[in-house]
Amino acid sequence: MTSALRHRPPATKLKTCLLVAGSLALGMILAEMAAQTYVGAVALKGKRFQPDAELGWRPLPNLHLVRKNADGKRYLVETGPHGIRGPDAFPADPAIRRLLILGDSYGFGEGVDLDARFDRRMLRKNPRVAAVNVSVPGYGTDQQVIRAAPYIPRLRRGDGVLLVLFGNDFSDIARSRHGGRDKPRFSLTDGQLTRHRPDTGWFSGLRDRLYLGALLGRLLDYDPGYEARLKDSGRLMKAIIARLAGKVRARGATLWIAHHGLDLFDFPFQPTAIIRGLCQSEAICLDLDPVLAGRSELFQQDGHWNAAGHALIGAHMEKKLRESLSSGRF
């Protein structure tokens, strides 16, 4: 058969190659259609993000998307014109304290409806406080402070910023890629932070448009220099949060850090010691681990808080917020 193919005329060989290429292309198209149908209609894991030249990715605007969480329960994700889940602007009333919330999937409320999220519970009995929550799943602390930048100048004296920090944020800030996507990062040289922007080239567009491209991106994900950068991410985290605290203080506002899971990861430094140091000099801290300890019923199967977990965290934060406001500070 090999000999017969070798002696075919050029036109026949070309037709054979085109037939093979067309069959492969058709197979890929059908596979992509099947994958998108399964992800969107069966698994209920529909698309939430778009590429962003500053942040790597950001939530799509004007979403109305029903998804399944890790426990198989349905929840609704809705965003406004700026891709924010919940209010995207502070009220103008000067009597209302403003609270800007930064975080990752925990702050976003992964797996729960908006009304079940911790900040809704926290502010239910605090009508004098209004929050804008700009948390995004997958974001490290570096991306969170970049996303917060347009909102910091809107803070007034007596307002607050709440940073929700999970232990894996120390590894996230060492990455230049996450889940097959490029992301921004900071480096620290002689005490100075330098920002490195993400590469959102053609492959990011392919990953965004095709589910098979997203799978390929995850499989081929490679982040050169990550291991070396991870060794220094403790100092880097300290510098990033110190810079954020300085900007918040300049507005006459207060930085809060709600931290959890600092001891769940193996780092060449002590995350707890770093955060405790920041809590003595830069911020007011809330340790969420004692609230959650030994309470497996508060978590989804993937480790995110479920509705009961958000309710408990929200009640804990509401109490701390009420105590702080009664003492005359945020």
Secondary structure as UniProt FT lines:
FT   HELIX           2..6
FT   HELIX           10..37
FT   HELIX           38..42
FT   STRAND          49..52
FT   TURN            53..55
FT   STRAND          56..59
FT   TURN            61..62
FT   STRAND          64..68
FT   TURN            70..71
FT   STRAND          74..78
FT   TURN            81..82
FT   TURN            94..95
FT   STRAND          97..102
FT   HELIX           105..108
FT   TURN            109..111
FT   HELIX           114..116
FT   HELIX           118..123
FT   TURN            124..125
FT   TURN            127..128
FT   STRAND          129..133
FT   TURN            137..138
FT   HELIX           141..148
FT   TURN            149..151
FT   HELIX           152..154
FT   TURN            157..158
FT   STRAND          160..166
FT   TURN            167..168
FT   HELIX           169..172
FT   TURN            173..174
FT   STRAND          177..178
FT   TURN            179..180
FT   STRAND          181..182
FT   STRAND          185..189
FT   TURN            190..191
FT   STRAND          192..196
FT   HELIX           202..209
FT   HELIX           211..219
FT   TURN            224..225
FT   HELIX           226..230
FT   TURN            231..232
FT   HELIX           233..250
FT   TURN            251..252
FT   STRAND          254..260
FT   TURN            262..263
FT   HELIX           271..281
FT   STRAND          284..287
FT   HELIX           289..292
FT   TURN            293..294
FT   HELIX           296..298
FT   TURN            301..302
FT   HELIX           307..326
FT   TURN            327..328
//
